[in-house]
Structure formats: structure tokens, C-alpha cells
Amino acid sequence: MADIVDQATRSRMMSGIRGKNTRPEIIIRKALHKMGYRYRLHDRKLPGKPDLVFSGKKAVIFIHGCFWHKHDCHLFRWPSTRREFWQKKILGNCNRDEKTRACLSALDWRILTIWECSVKGKTRLPVDALLERTVSWLENTDVGNNEITGE
């Protein structure tokens, strides 16, 4: 299927997509802050610059977009144009994610990945349920790496 906009328009649209401060990230950040949790944002000292860093709990949270990180859900679909470019881009992101998780684990950090589909889309979780699972993970220091997806 051909793109419905010209290449310049598509380029402008794609360059407007943010890597930080996305809507799902802000929803989770505001709710956790309201509950009294304090964190650092995008700490450059840690591998992968996690979205939320809870130093006292030695825990980090990544809030991943399903498209950009190739999540197996209804929000991910391989683009039909420029397949080679997109495969290289998205698989590169996945490889970088694996290396980041391995580095953080080696440094004894606990990692929670919250997928975009848990915050928006047809399989999104109620915000209260999403926060309950996130807080449960934060408080239970026996639980290592985990992820939250839409169900």
C-alpha cells in the first residue's frame, strides 16, 4: 500500500514524534508523583537513560512505544513501505533494549517495562489497575525484571 502523504510531509510528521515526555509516560509519571513517589527522569548516568529512576529502590521503569520497540500487540505492524529501512531501525531498537537490560541487570537494577498498549488502545488497562501493578512491583523488591502490557 502506497503512503497517503508525500515524502516531505511524512518526514515532517515522523520528526515530530517524541522519544521523551510521551503521553503514556506523562500519565504514569503524574499518577505516581501524586501517590508520593519521587524519581529522576531520563538519568544519563544509567544505560539506556530510563524514563523513571527510583534510586532508593534501585528500580527503573521504561515506558516503551509498541511500534518503536516491536511489541507483539495490536499497535505494532510492520510498515508496508521502505521495509528494509524500518526493519533495520526497529530491530536496532530491540537489540539496544536487550543490551540496556543486560547492563542494568548486571548493575543490580530492577527493570519494569510498561508497554504503550497498557495505557492506550483497545487493550489498555484501567489506570487504577495499571498503577496498582506498577506500585506492587515497586514495593516488592523481591521481584526483578517485569513488564506490563495491555490485556
C-alpha positions in Angstrom: 0.0 0.0 0.0 1.4 3.4 -1.0 1.8 6.1 1.5 -1.1 8.6 1.5 1.2 11.6 2.0 4.3 12.8 0.1 7.8 12.1 1.4 8.4 15.6 2.8 5.1 15.5 4.8 5.9 12.1 6.1 9.4 13.1 7.1 8.0 16.2 9.0 5.3 14.0 10.7 7.9 11.4 11.8 10.3 14.0 13.1 7.6 15.3 15.4 7.4 12.0 17.3 9.0 12.4 20.7 11.2 10.0 22.5 10.7 11.6 25.8 7.7 13.0 27.6 5.2 11.0 25.6 1.6 10.9 26.6 1.8 7.4 28.2 4.9 8.5 30.1 3.3 11.6 31.5 0.1 9.8 32.6 2.2 7.3 34.6 4.6 9.9 36.0 1.8 12.3 37.2 -0.1 9.4 38.8 3.0 8.1 40.6 4.0 11.5 41.7 0.5 12.2 43.1 0.8 8.9 45.1 4.0 10.3 46.7 6.7 8.5 44.6 9.7 10.6 43.7 12.0 9.7 40.8 14.6 11.1 38.4 13.8 11.4 34.7 16.0 10.1 31.9 19.1 9.7 34.1 22.1 9.9 31.7 24.3 8.1 34.2 22.4 4.8 33.6 22.5 2.7 30.5 19.5 3.5 28.2 18.5 6.6 30.1 15.5 5.0 31.8 12.2 7.0 31.7 11.9 6.8 35.5 14.6 6.1 38.0 13.8 5.2 41.7 17.3 5.3 43.2 16.3 4.3 46.7 14.6 1.2 45.4 17.3 0.5 42.8 14.5 0.3 40.2 13.9 1.8 36.8 10.9 2.0 34.6 10.9 2.1 30.8 7.7 3.2 29.0 8.0 1.7 25.6 6.1 2.6 22.4 4.8 -0.6 20.9 5.7 0.4 17.3 9.2 1.6 18.1 10.2 -1.4 20.3 8.3 -4.1 18.3 5.8 -5.3 20.9 3.7 -8.2 19.9 0.3 -6.4 20.1 -2.3 -4.8 18.0 -0.4 -1.5 18.0 2.6 -2.9 16.1 2.6 -3.6 12.4 5.5 -3.5 10.0 5.3 -0.6 7.7 4.5 -1.5 4.1 6.9 0.9 2.5 10.7 1.2 3.0 10.7 -2.2 4.6 14.5 -2.6 4.8 14.9 0.8 6.5 12.2 0.1 9.1 13.4 -3.4 9.9 16.9 -2.1 10.5 15.6 0.8 12.6 13.2 -1.2 14.7 15.4 -4.3 15.2 18.2 -2.0 16.1 16.0 -0.5 18.8 15.2 -4.1 20.1 18.9 -5.0 20.2 19.7 -1.8 22.1 16.9 -2.6 24.5 18.4 -6.1 25.2 21.9 -4.7 25.8 20.4 -2.0 28.1 18.5 -4.5 30.2 21.6 -6.7 30.4 23.8 -3.8 31.6 21.2 -2.6 34.1 20.7 -6.1 35.4 24.5 -6.6 35.8 24.4 -3.4 37.9 21.7 -5.0 40.1 18.9 -2.6 38.9 15.3 -4.0 38.7 13.6 -3.2 35.5 9.9 -2.7 34.7 8.8 -2.2 31.1 5.4 -0.6 30.7 4.1 -1.0 27.1 2.1 1.6 25.3 -0.8 -0.8 24.8 -1.3 -0.9 28.5 -2.0 2.8 28.5 -3.9 3.3 25.2 -5.6 1.3 22.5 -8.2 -1.4 22.6 -6.4 -3.5 25.2 -5.5 -0.7 27.6 -5.8 -1.3 31.3 -7.8 0.9 33.6 -5.4 3.5 35.1 -6.0 2.3 38.6 -5.1 -1.3 37.7 -2.0 -0.2 35.8 -0.9 1.9 38.8 -1.7 -0.9 41.2 0.6 -3.3 39.3 3.3 -0.7 39.0 3.2 0.2 42.7 3.1 -3.5 43.6 6.3 -4.1 41.6 8.0 -1.0 43.0 7.3 -2.1 46.6 8.1 -5.8 46.2 11.8 -5.6 45.9 12.0 -9.4 45.5 10.5 -9.1 42.0 13.2 -8.5 39.4 12.5 -7.6 35.8 8.9 -7.5 34.8 6.6 -5.9 32.2 3.1 -4.6 32.0 1.1 -5.0 28.7 -2.4 -4.4 27.7 -4.7 -7.4 28.3 
